[in-house]
Amino acid sequence: MNLYAPVAQTMVQADPTSSALFLGGITCIMAISDRFLEYQEKIVEMLVNMGKKIPILVEYGSEVYQNNGSIQEALMEIFGDILQFCTKAYHVFRDEDGKPRTSVYTFVKSLGRSFEIHFGETVKKFEKDLQAFEARV
């Protein structure tokens, strides 16, 4: 979009009445679709981030600190955060019966709430609990 914006703005200056309306509509649609893709990318990034940490957390819990109650408690908090995030992400794409949501529904739903609004509390809690775990280790 940034590549074509200067060309389009020049066209608007040549004939501002009709082309401005046309360009405005296209710009709006592109901005909305960009936001939708960003929303999904952030979900995937967070899932990848959490997924990378799971093997080491499992190793700490089952082998290194197997008998340490404090570490086990911290690990339960982290795994609970991961589960909560996955549940929220699942419900973005699936309904209460487990059936896939339509693309239109998912698209519209993502426009109403940003990633930060929908997942922010869960992500912050995960990061805070991960820091607390690292401090205990």
Steps between C-alpha positions, in 0.01 A plus 500: 500500500783739584645434155189618316384775735710782345376413150141490620535833680628659181195364317273647768659841455427486127128431555417525872124447483454148369846353551518601867187301578632200307844519662348544845299180460797300381724640774241414763463141375875450486549642850230271640646190334847598620369521858339156466827346380692672779252358755553147373878544478513607865304190603743279310804685639377453855424132444848448355657690790313288754569181306875562505498529878296186572778237454737669745219564747399134486861396552534729801177366645553132441877463540688794649255630763271201534480524880500879535150617593571865426621427147214258438251768607661755267488252214130436560434874470691518171327194354167645611582823315588304186178305523298819548663662196441191287136489609447863402676445167289189439180698551611757243478229234249252647154540652374347826418173321851474355385581148718732291386860492449657162776720366266797500412449868867465595587807295227716654575376852867592466406852392295562812779418743871540449740223591611699803144540626408136440823332613693772685417393856585137426828590327603730788417232756701241305802732481471592870469136605792405276715767664397378846592146399838611368566688823422187705723283283 
